[in-house]
């Protein structure tokens, strides 16, 4: 299993539901926050929230002109 199953669960959910099965019975998932932490050298990690407002703030701190 790769990251797609976590990042795009609607893809596999559709297949399970087509077969009359509940995907949560086979692949239970739990939402976590932050969804990602990136570490660069010895700096503090950059945390990416699953909350859009918090994520936007993080991205603005990294690169305001690209947000």
N, CA, C, O and CB atoms as a CASP TS submission, in Angstrom:
PFRMAT TS
TARGET T0000
AUTHOR 0000-0000-0000
METHOD Language model
MODEL 1
PARENT N/A
ATOM      1  N   UNK     1       0.832  -1.183   0.000  1.00  0.00           N
ATOM      2  CA  UNK     1       0.000   0.000   0.000  1.00  0.00           C
ATOM      3  C   UNK     1       0.874   1.242   0.000  1.00  0.00           C
ATOM      4  O   UNK     1       1.851   1.333   0.743  1.00  0.00           O
ATOM      5  CB  UNK     1      -0.945   0.001   1.204  1.00  0.00           C
ATOM      6  N   UNK     2       0.512   2.178  -0.830  1.00  0.00           N
ATOM      7  CA  UNK     2       1.259   3.425  -0.902  1.00  0.00           C
ATOM      8  C   UNK     2       0.482   4.574  -0.292  1.00  0.00           C
ATOM      9  O   UNK     2      -0.576   4.366   0.302  1.00  0.00           O
ATOM     10  CB  UNK     2       1.614   3.745  -2.337  1.00  0.00           C
ATOM     11  N   UNK     3       0.998   5.783  -0.434  1.00  0.00           N
ATOM     12  CA  UNK     3       0.346   6.942   0.170  1.00  0.00           C
ATOM     13  C   UNK     3      -1.020   7.268  -0.423  1.00  0.00           C
ATOM     14  O   UNK     3      -1.822   7.940   0.225  1.00  0.00           O
ATOM     15  CB  UNK     3       1.229   8.130   0.035  1.00  0.00           C
ATOM     16  N   UNK     4      -1.302   6.809  -1.634  1.00  0.00           N
ATOM     17  CA  UNK     4      -2.589   7.118  -2.253  1.00  0.00           C
ATOM     18  C   UNK     4      -3.751   6.608  -1.420  1.00  0.00           C
ATOM     19  O   UNK     4      -4.779   7.279  -1.329  1.00  0.00           O
ATOM     20  CB  UNK     4      -2.658   6.526  -3.647  1.00  0.00           C
ATOM     21  N   UNK     5      -3.617   5.457  -0.820  1.00  0.00           N
ATOM     22  CA  UNK     5      -4.720   4.885  -0.040  1.00  0.00           C
ATOM     23  C   UNK     5      -5.036   5.743   1.184  1.00  0.00           C
ATOM     24  O   UNK     5      -6.162   5.734   1.682  1.00  0.00           O
ATOM     25  CB  UNK     5      -4.377   3.452   0.398  1.00  0.00           C
ATOM     26  N   UNK     6      -4.041   6.478   1.663  1.00  0.00           N
ATOM     27  CA  UNK     6      -4.257   7.353   2.812  1.00  0.00           C
ATOM     28  C   UNK     6      -4.712   8.741   2.357  1.00  0.00           C
ATOM     29  O   UNK     6      -5.600   9.341   2.963  1.00  0.00           O
ATOM     30  CB  UNK     6      -2.972   7.462   3.652  1.00  0.00           C
ATOM     31  N   UNK     7      -4.101   9.239   1.294  1.00  0.00           N
ATOM     32  CA  UNK     7      -4.389  10.589   0.828  1.00  0.00           C
ATOM     33  C   UNK     7      -5.685  10.684   0.016  1.00  0.00           C
ATOM     34  O   UNK     7      -6.310  11.743  -0.034  1.00  0.00           O
ATOM     35  CB  UNK     7      -3.239  11.089  -0.001  1.00  0.00           C
ATOM     36  N   UNK     8      -6.087   9.581  -0.617  1.00  0.00           N
ATOM     37  CA  UNK     8      -7.279   9.600  -1.471  1.00  0.00           C
ATOM     38  C   UNK     8      -8.168   8.400  -1.169  1.00  0.00           C
ATOM     39  O   UNK     8      -8.357   7.547  -2.037  1.00  0.00           O
ATOM     40  CB  UNK     8      -6.880   9.606  -2.963  1.00  0.00           C
ATOM     41  N   UNK     9      -8.721   8.314   0.044  1.00  0.00           N
ATOM     42  CA  UNK     9      -9.496   7.137   0.430  1.00  0.00           C
ATOM     43  C   UNK     9     -10.763   6.926  -0.398  1.00  0.00           C
ATOM     44  O   UNK     9     -11.288   5.814  -0.449  1.00  0.00           O
ATOM     45  CB  UNK     9      -9.867   7.240   1.870  1.00  0.00           C
ATOM     46  N   UNK    10     -11.259   7.982  -1.045  1.00  0.00           N
ATOM     47  CA  UNK    10     -12.479   7.820  -1.837  1.00  0.00           C
ATOM     48  C   UNK    10     -12.296   6.815  -2.973  1.00  0.00           C
ATOM     49  O   UNK    10     -13.266   6.209  -3.430  1.00  0.00           O
ATOM     50  CB  UNK    10     -12.914   9.164  -2.405  1.00  0.00           C
ATOM     51  N   UNK    11     -11.057   6.636  -3.429  1.00  0.00           N
ATOM     52  CA  UNK    11     -10.797   5.686  -4.514  1.00  0.00           C
ATOM     53  C   UNK    11     -11.101   4.261  -4.061  1.00  0.00           C
ATOM     54  O   UNK    11     -11.859   3.553  -4.723  1.00  0.00           O
ATOM     55  CB  UNK    11      -9.333   5.793  -4.991  1.00  0.00           C
ATOM     56  N   UNK    12     -10.519   3.832  -2.941  1.00  0.00           N
ATOM     57  CA  UNK    12     -10.766   2.459  -2.504  1.00  0.00           C
ATOM     58  C   UNK    12     -12.152   2.304  -1.869  1.00  0.00           C
ATOM     59  O   UNK    12     -12.743   1.226  -1.932  1.00  0.00           O
ATOM     60  CB  UNK    12      -9.689   2.025  -1.512  1.00  0.00           C
ATOM     61  N   UNK    13     -12.671   3.370  -1.259  1.00  0.00           N
ATOM     62  CA  UNK    13     -14.001   3.281  -0.643  1.00  0.00           C
ATOM     63  C   UNK    13     -15.054   2.938  -1.697  1.00  0.00           C
ATOM     64  O   UNK    13     -15.959   2.144  -1.444  1.00  0.00           O
ATOM     65  CB  UNK    13     -14.364   4.611   0.066  1.00  0.00           C
ATOM     66  N   UNK    14     -14.929   3.535  -2.865  1.00  0.00           N
ATOM     67  CA  UNK    14     -15.886   3.283  -3.942  1.00  0.00           C
ATOM     68  C   UNK    14     -15.876   1.814  -4.359  1.00  0.00           C
ATOM     69  O   UNK    14     -16.933   1.233  -4.608  1.00  0.00           O
ATOM     70  CB  UNK    14     -15.573   4.174  -5.150  1.00  0.00           C
ATOM     71  N   UNK    15     -14.697   1.214  -4.435  1.00  0.00           N
ATOM     72  CA  UNK    15     -14.586  -0.195  -4.823  1.00  0.00           C
ATOM     73  C   UNK    15     -15.234  -1.090  -3.768  1.00  0.00           C
ATOM     74  O   UNK    15     -16.006  -1.986  -4.109  1.00  0.00           O
ATOM     75  CB  UNK    15     -13.106  -0.591  -5.023  1.00  0.00           C
ATOM     76  N   UNK    16     -14.929  -0.859  -2.501  1.00  0.00           N
ATOM     77  CA  UNK    16     -15.519  -1.653  -1.424  1.00  0.00           C
ATOM     78  C   UNK    16     -17.040  -1.530  -1.426  1.00  0.00           C
ATOM     79  O   UNK    16     -17.752  -2.529  -1.321  1.00  0.00           O
ATOM     80  CB  UNK    16     -14.955  -1.214  -0.064  1.00  0.00           C
ATOM     81  N   UNK    17     -17.531  -0.299  -1.546  1.00  0.00           N
ATOM     82  CA  UNK    17     -18.974  -0.075  -1.509  1.00  0.00           C
ATOM     83  C   UNK    17     -19.662  -0.712  -2.715  1.00  0.00           C
ATOM     84  O   UNK    17     -20.783  -1.206  -2.591  1.00  0.00           O
ATOM     85  CB  UNK    17     -19.279   1.426  -1.461  1.00  0.00           C
ATOM     86  N   UNK    18     -19.009  -0.709  -3.878  1.00  0.00           N
ATOM     87  CA  UNK    18     -19.552  -1.377  -5.059  1.00  0.00           C
ATOM     88  C   UNK    18     -19.738  -2.869  -4.797  1.00  0.00           C
ATOM     89  O   UNK    18     -20.676  -3.487  -5.300  1.00  0.00           O
ATOM     90  CB  UNK    18     -18.632  -1.160  -6.273  1.00  0.00           C
ATOM     91  N   UNK    19     -18.834  -3.437  -4.005  1.00  0.00           N
ATOM     92  CA  UNK    19     -18.899  -4.869  -3.665  1.00  0.00           C
ATOM     93  C   UNK    19     -19.811  -5.138  -2.470  1.00  0.00           C
ATOM     94  O   UNK    19     -19.928  -6.279  -2.021  1.00  0.00           O
ATOM     95  CB  UNK    19     -17.499  -5.401  -3.368  1.00  0.00           C
ATOM     96  N   UNK    20     -20.458  -4.088  -1.953  1.00  0.00           N
ATOM     97  CA  UNK    20     -21.367  -4.262  -0.829  1.00  0.00           C
ATOM     98  C   UNK    20     -20.660  -4.437   0.502  1.00  0.00           C
ATOM     99  O   UNK    20     -21.231  -4.991   1.442  1.00  0.00           O
ATOM    100  CB  UNK    20     -22.244  -5.435  -1.074  1.00  0.00           C
ATOM    101  N   UNK    21     -19.430  -3.973   0.590  1.00  0.00           N
ATOM    102  CA  UNK    21     -18.645  -4.104   1.817  1.00  0.00           C
ATOM    103  C   UNK    21     -18.363  -2.728   2.413  1.00  0.00           C
ATOM    104  O   UNK    21     -18.305  -1.724   1.704  1.00  0.00           O
ATOM    105  CB  UNK    21     -17.321  -4.852   1.542  1.00  0.00           C
ATOM    106  N   UNK    22     -18.193  -2.709   3.723  1.00  0.00           N
ATOM    107  CA  UNK    22     -17.833  -1.479   4.422  1.00  0.00           C
ATOM    108  C   UNK    22     -16.310  -1.418   4.508  1.00  0.00           C
ATOM    109  O   UNK    22     -15.702  -2.265   5.162  1.00  0.00           O
ATOM    110  CB  UNK    22     -18.489  -1.415   5.851  1.00  0.00           C
ATOM    111  N   UNK    23     -15.681  -0.436   3.862  1.00  0.00           N
ATOM    112  CA  UNK    23     -14.219  -0.370   3.882  1.00  0.00           C
ATOM    113  C   UNK    23     -13.635  -0.223   5.285  1.00  0.00           C
ATOM    114  O   UNK    23     -12.499  -0.631   5.527  1.00  0.00           O
ATOM    115  CB  UNK    23     -13.757   0.777   3.034  1.00  0.00           C
ATOM    116  N   UNK    24     -14.397   0.352   6.205  1.00  0.00           N
ATOM    117  CA  UNK    24     -13.903   0.516   7.575  1.00  0.00           C
ATOM    118  C   UNK    24     -13.739  -0.824   8.293  1.00  0.00           C
ATOM    119  O   UNK    24     -13.004  -0.916   9.276  1.00  0.00           O
ATOM    120  CB  UNK    24     -14.850   1.408   8.367  1.00  0.00           C
ATOM    121  N   UNK    25     -14.421  -1.859   7.805  1.00  0.00           N
ATOM    122  CA  UNK    25     -14.254  -3.195   8.379  1.00  0.00           C
ATOM    123  C   UNK    25     -12.909  -3.806   7.986  1.00  0.00           C
ATOM    124  O   UNK    25     -12.423  -4.721   8.651  1.00  0.00           O
ATOM    125  CB  UNK    25     -15.397  -4.112   7.931  1.00  0.00           C
ATOM    126  N   UNK    26     -12.312  -3.307   6.915  1.00  0.00           N
ATOM    127  CA  UNK    26     -11.080  -3.882   6.383  1.00  0.00           C
ATOM    128  C   UNK    26      -9.870  -2.966   6.544  1.00  0.00           C
ATOM    129  O   UNK    26      -8.758  -3.431   6.791  1.00  0.00           O
ATOM    130  CB  UNK    26     -11.264  -4.214   4.931  1.00  0.00           C
ATOM    131  N   UNK    27     -10.096  -1.659   6.400  1.00  0.00           N
ATOM    132  CA  UNK    27      -8.999  -0.697   6.483  1.00  0.00           C
ATOM    133  C   UNK    27      -9.432   0.455   7.393  1.00  0.00           C
ATOM    134  O   UNK    27      -9.775   1.530   6.902  1.00  0.00           O
ATOM    135  CB  UNK    27      -8.596  -0.170   5.059  1.00  0.00           C
ATOM    136  N   UNK    28      -9.421   0.243   8.706  1.00  0.00           N
ATOM    137  CA  UNK    28      -9.816   1.337   9.597  1.00  0.00           C
ATOM    138  C   UNK    28      -8.756   2.441   9.577  1.00  0.00           C
ATOM    139  O   UNK    28      -7.556   2.166   9.611  1.00  0.00           O
ATOM    140  CB  UNK    28     -10.028   0.815  11.043  1.00  0.00           C
ATOM    141  N   UNK    29      -9.210   3.679   9.523  1.00  0.00           N
ATOM    142  CA  UNK    29      -8.284   4.813   9.497  1.00  0.00           C
ATOM    143  C   UNK    29      -8.640   5.792  10.595  1.00  0.00           C
ATOM    144  O   UNK    29      -9.794   5.915  11.005  1.00  0.00           O
ATOM    145  CB  UNK    29      -8.305   5.515   8.124  1.00  0.00           C
ATOM    146  N   UNK    30      -7.622   6.477  11.051  1.00  0.00           N
ATOM    147  CA  UNK    30      -7.798   7.486  12.089  1.00  0.00           C
ATOM    148  C   UNK    30      -7.125   8.765  11.604  1.00  0.00           C
ATOM    149  O   UNK    30      -5.956   8.752  11.218  1.00  0.00           O
ATOM    150  CB  UNK    30      -7.203   7.010  13.466  1.00  0.00           C
ATOM    151  N   UNK    31      -7.864   9.864  11.625  1.00  0.00           N
ATOM    152  CA  UNK    31      -7.305  11.148  11.202  1.00  0.00           C
ATOM    153  C   UNK    31      -6.351  11.644  12.287  1.00  0.00           C
ATOM    154  O   UNK    31      -6.691  11.643  13.470  1.00  0.00           O
ATOM    155  CB  UNK    31      -8.437  12.198  10.927  1.00  0.00           C
ATOM    156  N   UNK    32      -5.169  12.062  11.881  1.00  0.00           N
ATOM    157  CA  UNK    32      -4.178  12.581  12.815  1.00  0.00           C
ATOM    158  C   UNK    32      -3.844  14.023  12.442  1.00  0.00           C
ATOM    159  O   UNK    32      -3.950  14.433  11.287  1.00  0.00           O
ATOM    160  CB  UNK    32      -2.899  11.699  12.815  1.00  0.00           C
ATOM    161  N   UNK    33      -3.442  14.764  13.447  1.00  0.00           N
ATOM    162  CA  UNK    33      -3.050  16.141  13.227  1.00  0.00           C
ATOM    163  C   UNK    33      -1.852  16.450  14.117  1.00  0.00           C
ATOM    164  O   UNK    33      -1.973  16.330  15.336  1.00  0.00           O
ATOM    165  CB  UNK    33      -4.228  17.112  13.511  1.00  0.00           C
ATOM    166  N   UNK    34      -0.716  16.838  13.577  1.00  0.00           N
ATOM    167  CA  UNK    34      -0.490  17.151  12.173  1.00  0.00           C
ATOM    168  C   UNK    34      -0.446  15.886  11.316  1.00  0.00           C
ATOM    169  O   UNK    34      -0.141  14.792  11.791  1.00  0.00           O
ATOM    170  CB  UNK    34       0.807  17.935  12.013  1.00  0.00           C
ATOM    171  N   UNK    35      -0.763  16.079  10.038  1.00  0.00           N
ATOM    172  CA  UNK    35      -0.760  14.931   9.135  1.00  0.00           C
ATOM    173  C   UNK    35       0.634  14.653   8.595  1.00  0.00           C
ATOM    174  O   UNK    35       0.889  13.587   8.034  1.00  0.00           O
ATOM    175  CB  UNK    35      -1.726  15.162   7.982  1.00  0.00           C
ATOM    176  N   UNK    36       1.537  15.618   8.766  1.00  0.00           N
ATOM    177  CA  UNK    36       2.896  15.461   8.250  1.00  0.00           C
ATOM    178  C   UNK    36       3.838  16.360   9.020  1.00  0.00           C
ATOM    179  O   UNK    36       3.498  17.497   9.345  1.00  0.00           O
ATOM    180  CB  UNK    36       2.958  15.778   6.742  1.00  0.00           C
ATOM    181  N   UNK    37       5.033  15.848   9.312  1.00  0.00           N
ATOM    182  CA  UNK    37       6.103  16.653   9.901  1.00  0.00           C
ATOM    183  C   UNK    37       7.331  16.485   9.025  1.00  0.00           C
ATOM    184  O   UNK    37       7.738  15.366   8.716  1.00  0.00           O
ATOM    185  CB  UNK    37       6.400  16.233  11.390  1.00  0.00           C
ATOM    186  N   UNK    38       7.918  17.609   8.628  1.00  0.00           N
ATOM    187  CA  UNK    38       9.144  17.564   7.838  1.00  0.00           C
ATOM    188  C   UNK    38      10.292  18.094   8.677  1.00  0.00           C
ATOM    189  O   UNK    38      10.180  19.134   9.324  1.00  0.00           O
ATOM    190  CB  UNK    38       8.998  18.380   6.527  1.00  0.00           C
ATOM    191  N   UNK    39      11.393  17.366   8.656  1.00  0.00           N
ATOM    192  CA  UNK    39      12.582  17.752   9.407  1.00  0.00           C
ATOM    193  C   UNK    39      13.687  18.127   8.429  1.00  0.00           C
ATOM    194  O   UNK    39      13.984  17.380   7.497  1.00  0.00           O
ATOM    195  CB  UNK    39      13.043  16.607  10.351  1.00  0.00           C
ATOM    196  N   UNK    40      14.294  19.293   8.651  1.00  0.00           N
ATOM    197  CA  UNK    40      15.415  19.745   7.840  1.00  0.00           C
ATOM    198  C   UNK    40      16.591  20.009   8.767  1.00  0.00           C
ATOM    199  O   UNK    40      16.533  20.881   9.634  1.00  0.00           O
ATOM    200  CB  UNK    40      15.048  21.021   7.014  1.00  0.00           C
ATOM    201  N   UNK    41      17.653  19.247   8.573  1.00  0.00           N
ATOM    202  CA  UNK    41      18.849  19.384   9.407  1.00  0.00           C
ATOM    203  C   UNK    41      18.471  19.381  10.883  1.00  0.00           C
ATOM    204  O   UNK    41      17.770  18.479  11.342  1.00  0.00           O
ATOM    205  CB  UNK    41      19.613  20.676   9.055  1.00  0.00           C
ATOM    206  N   UNK    42      18.928  20.379  11.626  1.00  0.00           N
ATOM    207  CA  UNK    42      18.641  20.415  13.062  1.00  0.00           C
ATOM    208  C   UNK    42      17.599  21.473  13.406  1.00  0.00           C
ATOM    209  O   UNK    42      17.422  21.823  14.573  1.00  0.00           O
ATOM    210  CB  UNK    42      19.920  20.678  13.848  1.00  0.00           C
ATOM    211  N   UNK    43      16.916  21.978  12.392  1.00  0.00           N
ATOM    212  CA  UNK    43      15.871  22.974  12.625  1.00  0.00           C
ATOM    213  C   UNK    43      14.637  22.311  13.225  1.00  0.00           C
ATOM    214  O   UNK    43      14.491  21.089  13.212  1.00  0.00           O
ATOM    215  CB  UNK    43      15.507  23.699  11.312  1.00  0.00           C
ATOM    216  N   UNK    44      13.760  23.150  13.748  1.00  0.00           N
ATOM    217  CA  UNK    44      12.475  22.648  14.235  1.00  0.00           C
ATOM    218  C   UNK    44      11.703  22.076  13.049  1.00  0.00           C
ATOM    219  O   UNK    44      11.819  22.590  11.936  1.00  0.00           O
ATOM    220  CB  UNK    44      11.654  23.780  14.949  1.00  0.00           C
ATOM    221  N   UNK    45      10.926  21.030  13.265  1.00  0.00           N
ATOM    222  CA  UNK    45      10.161  20.462  12.145  1.00  0.00           C
ATOM    223  C   UNK    45       9.054  21.412  11.691  1.00  0.00           C
ATOM    224  O   UNK    45       8.554  22.233  12.460  1.00  0.00           O
ATOM    225  CB  UNK    45       9.554  19.105  12.545  1.00  0.00           C
ATOM    226  N   UNK    46       8.696  21.275  10.440  1.00  0.00           N
ATOM    227  CA  UNK    46       7.545  21.997   9.905  1.00  0.00           C
ATOM    228  C   UNK    46       6.369  21.035   9.973  1.00  0.00           C
ATOM    229  O   UNK    46       6.427  19.938   9.417  1.00  0.00           O
ATOM    230  CB  UNK    46       7.798  22.516   8.424  1.00  0.00           C
ATOM    231  N   UNK    47       5.311  21.441  10.648  1.00  0.00           N
ATOM    232  CA  UNK    47       4.135  20.587  10.812  1.00  0.00           C
ATOM    233  C   UNK    47       3.026  21.049   9.873  1.00  0.00           C
ATOM    234  O   UNK    47       2.704  22.235   9.801  1.00  0.00           O
ATOM    235  CB  UNK    47       3.643  20.603  12.282  1.00  0.00           C
ATOM    236  N   UNK    48       2.456  20.097   9.164  1.00  0.00           N
ATOM    237  CA  UNK    48       1.375  20.384   8.228  1.00  0.00           C
ATOM    238  C   UNK    48       0.067  19.858   8.811  1.00  0.00           C
ATOM    239  O   UNK    48      -0.110  18.655   9.003  1.00  0.00           O
ATOM    240  CB  UNK    48       1.659  19.750   6.830  1.00  0.00           C
ATOM    241  N   UNK    49      -0.834  20.782   9.083  1.00  0.00           N
ATOM    242  CA  UNK    49      -2.120  20.455   9.704  1.00  0.00           C
ATOM    243  C   UNK    49      -3.115  19.953   8.666  1.00  0.00           C
ATOM    244  O   UNK    49      -3.000  20.268   7.482  1.00  0.00           O
ATOM    245  CB  UNK    49      -2.691  21.678  10.431  1.00  0.00           C
ATOM    246  N   UNK    50      -4.093  19.171   9.117  1.00  0.00           N
ATOM    247  CA  UNK    50      -5.185  18.785   8.222  1.00  0.00           C
ATOM    248  C   UNK    50      -6.299  19.835   8.254  1.00  0.00           C
ATOM    249  O   UNK    50      -7.300  19.698   7.552  1.00  0.00           O
ATOM    250  CB  UNK    50      -5.743  17.397   8.616  1.00  0.00           C
ATOM    251  N   UNK    51      -6.126  20.877   9.062  1.00  0.00           N
ATOM    252  CA  UNK    51      -7.052  22.004   9.109  1.00  0.00           C
ATOM    253  C   UNK    51      -6.585  23.049   8.089  1.00  0.00           C
ATOM    254  O   UNK    51      -5.453  23.525   8.173  1.00  0.00           O
ATOM    255  CB  UNK    51      -7.131  22.617  10.558  1.00  0.00           C
ATOM    256  N   UNK    52      -7.432  23.406   7.142  1.00  0.00           N
ATOM    257  CA  UNK    52      -7.046  24.283   6.041  1.00  0.00           C
ATOM    258  C   UNK    52      -6.543  25.641   6.511  1.00  0.00           C
ATOM    259  O   UNK    52      -5.583  26.165   5.946  1.00  0.00           O
ATOM    260  CB  UNK    52      -8.210  24.475   5.112  1.00  0.00           C
ATOM    261  N   UNK    53      -7.161  26.217   7.522  1.00  0.00           N
ATOM    262  CA  UNK    53      -6.729  27.529   8.023  1.00  0.00           C
ATOM    263  C   UNK    53      -5.332  27.432   8.622  1.00  0.00           C
ATOM    264  O   UNK    53      -4.478  28.275   8.345  1.00  0.00           O
ATOM    265  CB  UNK    53      -7.726  28.069   9.075  1.00  0.00           C
ATOM    266  N   UNK    54      -5.094  26.414   9.440  1.00  0.00           N
ATOM    267  CA  UNK    54      -3.767  26.223  10.034  1.00  0.00           C
ATOM    268  C   UNK    54      -2.723  25.907   8.965  1.00  0.00           C
ATOM    269  O   UNK    54      -1.596  26.397   9.030  1.00  0.00           O
ATOM    270  CB  UNK    54      -3.806  25.097  11.077  1.00  0.00           C
ATOM    271  N   UNK    55      -3.093  25.101   7.995  1.00  0.00           N
ATOM    272  CA  UNK    55      -2.177  24.764   6.908  1.00  0.00           C
ATOM    273  C   UNK    55      -1.799  26.014   6.121  1.00  0.00           C
ATOM    274  O   UNK    55      -0.637  26.192   5.758  1.00  0.00           O
ATOM    275  CB  UNK    55      -2.808  23.715   5.974  1.00  0.00           C
ATOM    276  N   UNK    56      -2.770  26.874   5.860  1.00  0.00           N
ATOM    277  CA  UNK    56      -2.500  28.116   5.131  1.00  0.00           C
ATOM    278  C   UNK    56      -1.520  28.990   5.901  1.00  0.00           C
ATOM    279  O   UNK    56      -0.616  29.574   5.304  1.00  0.00           O
ATOM    280  CB  UNK    56      -3.804  28.886   4.872  1.00  0.00           C
ATOM    281  N   UNK    57      -1.685  29.090   7.214  1.00  0.00           N
ATOM    282  CA  UNK    57      -0.758  29.875   8.037  1.00  0.00           C
ATOM    283  C   UNK    57       0.657  29.314   7.945  1.00  0.00           C
ATOM    284  O   UNK    57       1.620  30.070   7.817  1.00  0.00           O
ATOM    285  CB  UNK    57      -1.224  29.895   9.504  1.00  0.00           C
ATOM    286  N   UNK    58       0.783  28.001   8.010  1.00  0.00           N
ATOM    287  CA  UNK    58       2.098  27.367   7.913  1.00  0.00           C
ATOM    288  C   UNK    58       2.739  27.679   6.572  1.00  0.00           C
ATOM    289  O   UNK    58       3.914  28.041   6.507  1.00  0.00           O
ATOM    290  CB  UNK    58       1.985  25.846   8.106  1.00  0.00           C
ATOM    291  N   UNK    59       1.968  27.540   5.509  1.00  0.00           N
ATOM    292  CA  UNK    59       2.505  27.792   4.172  1.00  0.00           C
ATOM    293  C   UNK    59       2.866  29.259   3.980  1.00  0.00           C
ATOM    294  O   UNK    59       3.843  29.567   3.298  1.00  0.00           O
ATOM    295  CB  UNK    59       1.501  27.364   3.111  1.00  0.00           C
ATOM    296  N   UNK    60       2.094  30.168   4.569  1.00  0.00           N
ATOM    297  CA  UNK    60       2.419  31.591   4.496  1.00  0.00           C
ATOM    298  C   UNK    60       3.741  31.888   5.189  1.00  0.00           C
ATOM    299  O   UNK    60       4.498  32.742   4.728  1.00  0.00           O
ATOM    300  CB  UNK    60       1.302  32.426   5.120  1.00  0.00           C
ATOM    301  N   UNK    61       4.031  31.197   6.288  1.00  0.00           N
ATOM    302  CA  UNK    61       5.302  31.387   6.987  1.00  0.00           C
ATOM    303  C   UNK    61       6.481  30.892   6.158  1.00  0.00           C
ATOM    304  O   UNK    61       7.584  31.430   6.253  1.00  0.00           O
ATOM    305  CB  UNK    61       5.277  30.668   8.330  1.00  0.00           C
ATOM    306  N   UNK    62       6.246  29.878   5.358  1.00  0.00           N
ATOM    307  CA  UNK    62       7.318  29.323   4.525  1.00  0.00           C
ATOM    308  C   UNK    62       7.548  30.197   3.297  1.00  0.00           C
ATOM    309  O   UNK    62       8.686  30.528   2.963  1.00  0.00           O
ATOM    310  CB  UNK    62       6.981  27.879   4.096  1.00  0.00           C
ATOM    311  N   UNK    63       6.451  30.571   2.625  1.00  0.00           N
ATOM    312  CA  UNK    63       6.572  31.333   1.379  1.00  0.00           C
ATOM    313  C   UNK    63       5.309  32.162   1.153  1.00  0.00           C
ATOM    314  O   UNK    63       4.381  31.706   0.486  1.00  0.00           O
ATOM    315  CB  UNK    63       6.821  30.386   0.174  1.00  0.00           C
ATOM    316  N   UNK    64       5.267  33.372   1.702  1.00  0.00           N
ATOM    317  CA  UNK    64       4.068  34.204   1.581  1.00  0.00           C
ATOM    318  C   UNK    64       3.653  34.471   0.131  1.00  0.00           C
ATOM    319  O   UNK    64       2.462  34.519  -0.178  1.00  0.00           O
ATOM    320  CB  UNK    64       4.296  35.516   2.280  1.00  0.00           C
ATOM    321  N   UNK    65       4.626  34.642  -0.745  1.00  0.00           N
ATOM    322  CA  UNK    65       4.293  34.969  -2.136  1.00  0.00           C
ATOM    323  C   UNK    65       3.693  33.788  -2.896  1.00  0.00           C
ATOM    324  O   UNK    65       3.051  33.984  -3.928  1.00  0.00           O
ATOM    325  CB  UNK    65       5.529  35.453  -2.858  1.00  0.00           C
ATOM    326  N   UNK    66       3.890  32.577  -2.406  1.00  0.00           N
ATOM    327  CA  UNK    66       3.352  31.393  -3.076  1.00  0.00           C
ATOM    328  C   UNK    66       2.041  30.899  -2.475  1.00  0.00           C
ATOM    329  O   UNK    66       1.414  29.992  -3.022  1.00  0.00           O
ATOM    330  CB  UNK    66       4.364  30.286  -3.030  1.00  0.00           C
ATOM    331  N   UNK    67       1.624  31.478  -1.371  1.00  0.00           N
ATOM    332  CA  UNK    67       0.421  30.991  -0.693  1.00  0.00           C
ATOM    333  C   UNK    67      -0.821  31.606  -1.287  1.00  0.00           C
ATOM    334  O   UNK    67      -1.930  31.311  -0.841  1.00  0.00           O
ATOM    335  CB  UNK    67       0.484  31.289   0.796  1.00  0.00           C
TER
END
